[in-house]
């Protein structure tokens, strides 16, 4: 294509690199003007397609020929340095990267122990943790909100849910934060360290089971005729750690940043705290922490949005972009953050069989954490220019690496 400065392509493809991710809302907006699907180059030189339109995104996320099985793409993955591991090339043997019937079996087993009741029971822990973190702050001044609040809150919650002992919390937080940054040199060592830690903890829960999710998963493995293999057990625990930590860290960060960049919105939520559940849906629509889906691979030649997709092609859905293309109840400008928007429509948790199992917990954490933060800290503003913030440079997540703020605790 031409070298016109408005053209988002490089050598015929959208290159989703560090520069793209730092400016991704604007760049996805330009891509939506050009069409719902585009050729793309991802981390490590992997080539495929990115879908930016809402309707086509929903179609792709449920397409019977777009699978997690990477076998048709084995050669391209190997060239990029991946060792093909069935059913996954990422987080191990777990449902997020499995297809039916394996996915159906794994999700049913995990759903049996990761229940709505167990999630609802976490509410007091979330609220206590939020207050404790604010209590630990100096009464006023400047600090990094990611380090002081956004990161430790979900880490404490997921560690408590799984039953990870306090002595492991520091390393756990660090490794979980690195595990989704796929182009970072810390990515693979972090996954390996988490795998080793969880393997050790699973052995301990087997000897001394407790009232936690990890013990419940061990029971599914050991008491139900081995319906979870040992590899699936560790992979599932690893998925829950990574997905349950880093995504919520960045959901909180993106939500707070959006509020600070839209004067008047925080005051609305302070005056009308009952708006917070709908506001969380708006944050998920406006700037979700999972910017694009995990990869699918074309099991055969197919058409998406009138574009021919060859067998073996990698396809990713830009979940954040889809939220800006989705028709919203009551209309309104999708480019505008509106915490009063009722029932914001988005794909932040995916769609179809891979819809995020932890969505209720993420919503619970965000609702309580943001309500507590706005109530306890009546004065909160950015301490640096917004355009100086540094964003996570690789992987499917979107979030700032730090969020320096000036504040006063009530």
N, C-alpha and C positions, 0 to 999 in steps of 0.2 A: 504494500500500500504506500501512499505518498508519505513524505516526511513532514506534512503539515503539522503544526504544533498542536492542533486539536485532535490529531489522530492518536488513539491510545495504543496502536500496534507498534511492535518492534519486529522487523523481519517477518511480518505476516501474522504475528501472534501477540496476544496480551501477555506480558511478562509480569507475573505476580511475585515481585521481589520486595526487598526492604523498602524501597522508595514507594512502590505501589501501596503496600500495607499502611505506610504512614499517612497516606492520602486517599485511602480506599473509598470512603463515602463519595467523594467527588468523582473519582475515577469510575466507580460503578455507575454513578449517575450518567456519565457520558456514554458508557457502554449500553445502558438501557435505551438511550436515544437511538442507538445504531441497530439494536435488535436484541432478542432474548437469549442468544447463545453465541459464543465466540471461541475460536481456537486460542489455546492458552499454554503457557509454559510455567510450570510450578517449580518448587524447590528441587535442587539437584539436577535440574535440566529435564525433569519429566514433562512430557508434552501430552496434551489432551484437550478437553473442552470445559469451559466454565459457563454455567447457566445463570443469568442475572434477572430474568423475568419471573414473576410470581406464578402465573399459570403453568408455564413450562417447567418450573421448579417442582411444583406439585406432581406433574406428570412424571418427571424423571425420578423423583423419590419413591414412586410406586411402580416404575416400569419393570415388567417381568424379565426383561433381557438386560437390565443394568444390575449387576450382582457385585457382592463383596469378594467373590472368588476371583483372585488375581491371576489365575493360570493363563488366560489368554494374553495377559500382558507380561508374562514372565521374562521374556527377553529384554523388554524395555526397562523393567524394574531392575534386572541384574546389571544392565549397563549403567544404571544410576547408583549402584552400590547396595541395593536391597538383596537380601537372601530370601527367596520366596518360602514362606512358612504357612502352610495351610492349617486353619482357614484364614490366616491373617498375615499381614506383612508389618504389623505395628505393635499392638499391645498384647499379643499372644492369643491364646485360644479362649475367646469370649464372644458374647453375642453381638457386640457392636460391629464386628467384622466377620460375621458368619451369615450364611444364607439358610433358608429352610431346606431340610427339616431340622438341621442343627440349631439354627436360630430359634425356632419355635420351642424346641426342647429346653434350651438354655434360658430363654426368657421366662418360660413357665416356672422353672425351678427357682430362678432368682426372685421372680415376682411373689413366690410363695413365702419368702422370708423378708423381702424388702417391701413391706405392706404399707398401705395408707395409715394404719394404726401406729406402726413404728415411726413413720414420718411425723405424724401429729404429736407423738410423745416427745419429739425433739424440741418443740416450741419453747418450753421453759429453759432448756439448755442454751438455745440460741439467744434468748433475751438476757439471760444471766451473763453469757459471754460478751454480748454487745455492751452491757453496762460496765462490766469489769474492765474491758479495754478502754472505755472512755474514762473510767475512774483512774486508770493508770497514766493518763495524759496529764501533763502540767496544765494548770488552769487556763492558760492562754499562751499564745506564741505561734511558732511555725513548726511544722513537722511533715513527714511524708505519710499521707493517709493510707497508702498501700501497705507500708510496713507496720504502721501503728494499728490499723483497723481492718482494712479490706482483706489482707492476706491471713492474719491470725484467726479471724472469726471462722471462715469456712474450714480452715485446717483443724481448729479445735473441735468443730462440730463433727466433721467426717471422722476424725480420730476417735472421738467418743462413740460415734455410731458403730464403727468397726471394732472398737476395743483395742486401739493401739496405745500401749503404755506411754505415760508422760515422758519417760526418758528418751523416747524415740522421736518426740514431736519436732525438735529442731531439725534433725536430718530429714524427717518426713516432709516438712514444709519445703525445705530447699529442693529436695528431689522431685516433689510433685510439681513445683514451679518450673523446673527445667524439662520435665518429661514431654511436654507438648511443643517445645520449641525445636522443631525437627531439623533445622539447619544449624543449630547450635552444637558446638563440640561437646557440650554437657548432656545432650539428649540421650544418647545410647548409654553412657555410664549411669545416668539417673534412672533410666528404666531398669538396668541391671541391678542397681542398688535397691530399688523398691522391690524388685522381684525377690531378691535374697532376703530382705527384711520380712516380706509377707510369707515367704516359705517358712522362715523361722517362727513367725507368730502363729501360723496355721498349725505347725507341729505342737506349739505350746497350748493352743486352744483345744487340740485333740486330747492332750493329757489333762488339761484343766479347763473345761468349757465354762463360759460365763454367759451373762445375759447381754450379748452383743451380736451384731450382724455377722462378724467373722465366724463366731462359734456356730451360729445358725447355718451358715454356708457349709461348714465342716460337717454338720449333722446331715445336711442334704447329701453330701459326698459319701458319708460313711454309713448312714442308717437306711438309705433308700436304694439299696442294691446297686450302689456305685453309679448313680445316674449322672453325677458330675465326675469326670476324670480328675486326677490330681492336677494335671496341666490346666484344665478348664477352671478348677477351683482357684488356682493362683492367678490365672488370667482374669477371671471375674473380679477378684479382689483388687487387682491392679487397675482394672478399668474403673471400678468404683472410687478408688483413691484419686486417680488422675482427673476423671470427669467430675467428681464431686468436690474437687478443690479448686483447680486453676480456673475452671469456667465461672465459678461463683465469685472468685477474687476479681475477675475482670468484669463480671456483671455489675458488681458494686462500684468498681472504679469508673466504668463507662457511665453508669447512672449518675453518680455524683458529679462527674465532669459535665455531663449534659445539663444538669441542674445549674451548675455554676456558670455555664455559658448562656443560660436563658433566664435573665433577671425576671423575677416575679413568680416563677414556677416553684421555688422552694417555699416562698411565703404562702402560696396556695396550699401546699401540702401540710405546712405547719398549722394553718388555720382550719384545714379540713382533712384531718388524718384518715378519715374513712375513705378518702380517694386512693390511698396507697395501693391496694390490690390492683386496681385498674391502672394506676401509674406504673406499676412494675411491668404490666403487659406493654405499656407504651415504651418503657426503657428497652424491653426485649425487642420491640419492633424497630425502634429508632437507631440503636447501636448495640446489637447483641454481642456477647462475648465469644460465641462460636460464629466466626465470620463466614465460614463455608463448611459444607458437609465433609465427612470422610469420603474417601474415593469410592466410586463405583467403576466397574469395568464392563464393557460391552461384550456380552456372551455371543453375540452375532452381529452382523451388519444391521443397522437400524436407522430410522429417521427420527430426529428430534427437532421440532420447530422448522421442518422442511430442510434440515441440514443432514447430509449423509454422514453417519458415524460408523467408521469401520470396526470390525470385530477386534477386541483387544484394546480399544481406546479407553483412556481414563476420563471419567466425567465427574466434575465436582459442581455442587450447587452453591451459589453465593447466597447464603441464608439472609445475611444482612441486607443485600440488595433487594431480595424478594420482598422484604418488609416495607420497602419504600415504593414498591410497585403494586402491592396488594390493595384492592379496593377496601376502603375503611367504612365501618358503620357510621352513618351520618355525614360521610364525606370529609372535607377538611384537607388541608395541604399536608401530604405525607412528608415533606421536607421540614416541617415544623414540629418541634417537640410540644406536645399538649398533654399535660398530666390529667386533664379532665376528659380525655378521649375515652369513651366507653367501649370496652371489648376490642381493643386494638388487635387487628389481624396480622399475624406474622408466622414465620417458620423457624423461629429461634430454637425450638426443640425438635426440629425435623418434622417428618410427616410419614405416615404409613407404619410398617412393622418396626422400623427403627426409631420411632418417636421416643424421645429420651425418657427412660424409666425414672430418672431422678428429678424430673420436672417439678413434681409437688414439693420436694425438699428445697430446690433452688428458689421456687416462689416463696416458700415459707421463710427461708433465710433472708431473702432480699426485702420482703415486706417488713419483717421485724427489725432487721439491721438498719434500713434506711429510715424507718419511722423513729427508731431510738436515736439515731445520729442527728436527725433534724430537730428532735425535741430537746436533746441534751446539749446541742451545740447551736445556739441561736445565731451566732455570727461565724460564717464560714465563707472563705473566698480563696481563689487561686493566689499563690504567692509568686508565681512566675507567669510570663505570657503563655497563653494556651498553645501558640505555635512553636514553643520551645520544648514541649513535652516529647519524650522519647517513647515510641511504640514498640511492642513486641514485633520483631522483624521477620519471623518465619512461622510456618505452621498454620493451623486452622483457627487459632484463637486470635482475638483482637483485644488489646488492652494496653494501657500505659504502664511503663516499667516503674514509674514513681509518680506520685501526685502531691507535690508540695503545696500546702495550704496554710493560710493564716486563720486562726480560730479563737473562739472564747467559749469555754464550757459554762453552762448555766449553773 
